[in-house]
Amino acid sequence: MLKKLRVLFAIIFFGIITLLFLDFSGTLHTWFGWMAKVQFLPAVLALNVGFIAAVVLLTLLLGRVYCSAICPLGVFQDIAARIGKTGKKLPYTFSPAKSMLRYIVLAVFTVAAIFGVSAIVVLLDPYGAYGRIAHSLLLPVWQWGNNILAMFAERAESYAFHSTDVWMKSILTLVVAVSTFAVVAYLAWRNGRTYCNTICPVGTVLGFLSKYSFFKIRIDEQKCNKCRICERHCKASCIESKEHKVDYSRCVSCMNCIDKCNRDAVGYSFAYPTFRRHAELVSTSPGNEGIAGQAP
């Protein structure tokens, strides 16, 4: 159920945000423009305290669900990863965190933002990166398709569609967009959320916060038989099943591990013992058996 909810939200956000980038009429922005405003880095650069606080609180409560369901570049990686693991029964494996690289990229990004080096800021912004891909690679195709429909509609004496000028981006912008698409797609195709957990500054910041999140993925050592199914389906490569450990700074709360475990050994529950014990007491009290579920 948790994975299905995550996938549903991811599809909704990814689909609408993509359409926002393709909407040359501006109609969708009237209704769904707020989806662009909740993107973390644009909110930080715009000093939008309300949206920044909302993302921070969401991460401290549930972990990196922002990266898993709200960020369009994150969902794009999931699509590329799904294509990459086609035919592979167990596509992933645990890999140590590349913390030094993550913090170096974050430091470079921070310095660039402070001193106004916009080229670096724009290049590393995950929302901006997906925007370049959509604008440079998808928008011209979308506009051409619209013009073809407009042509047929005009012949049928209908004005449901209107022709629009198709503008191609500069060679430099196109090269950057194609390069971004190729790098992010290749990394995701090879090993899931590599870009998120090594390069993306937003992923690094939210990863630090998610280590203290209220709810976390937890492995029940009593039920786990170390079959590594959860580890081999973790697209963040952050589960070390032999040690029953999860690197919460890299976990994007995709819930794949819960969905694949056939021993109910992996759950999503309170991270802190006091709250967890309270939940267990409530669930085992008369008339409330099973309320807390099987999560450890």
NORNOR-V45832 format. One record per pair of residues at least 12 apart in sequence whose ideal C-beta (glycine too) atoms are under 7 Angstrom apart, sorted by the first residue. I is the first residue (numbers start at 1). J is the second residue. Records with the same first field share a line. If there is no record, write none. Layout:
I->J, J
This chain:
2->255, 258, 268
3->255, 256, 258, 259
6->68, 69, 254, 255
9->69
10->68, 69, 75
13->35, 69, 70
14->72, 75
16->32, 35
17->35, 36, 72
18->72, 134
20->32, 35, 36
21->131, 134, 135, 139
22->134, 138, 139, 142
24->143, 164
37->51
38->51, 54, 55, 70
39->127
40->55, 66, 202
41->125, 126, 127, 202
42->127
56->209
59->206, 209, 210, 213
60->209, 212, 213, 214
61->213, 214, 215
62->213, 215, 253
63->210, 213, 215, 216, 248, 251, 253
64->206, 207, 210, 251, 252, 253
65->253
66->206
67->196, 203, 206, 252
68->252, 253, 254
71->126, 127
72->127, 130
73->126, 127, 129, 130, 184
74->196
76->130, 184
77->184, 188, 193, 195, 196
80->185, 188, 189
81->188, 189, 192, 235
83->189
84->188, 189, 190
90->232
91->232
92->191, 192, 232, 233, 234, 235, 237
93->231, 232, 237
94->231, 237, 239, 240
95->237
97->247, 249, 250
98->198
101->198
102->198, 204
103->204
105->124, 199, 201
106->201, 204
108->120
109->121, 124, 201
124->201
126->200, 202
129->180
132->176, 177, 180
133->177, 180, 181
135->169
136->169, 173, 174, 177
137->177, 181
140->166, 168
143->164, 166
144->166
146->161, 164
147->163, 164
149->161
150->162, 163
191->237
192->235, 236, 237
193->235, 236, 252
196->252
197->236, 250
207->249, 250
208->249
210->248, 249, 251
211->248, 249
213->248, 271
214->270, 271
215->268, 269, 270, 271
216->248, 271
217->246, 251, 257, 266, 268
218->267, 269, 295, 296
219->244, 246, 265, 266
220->265, 267, 296
221->244
223->263, 264, 265
224->244, 263, 265
225->263
226->241, 242
228->241
229->260, 261
230->257, 260, 261, 266
233->256, 257, 260
234->256, 257
235->254, 256
236->250, 251, 252
238->250, 251
239->257
255->268
264->294
267->294, 295, 296
268->295
269->295, 296
279->292
280->292
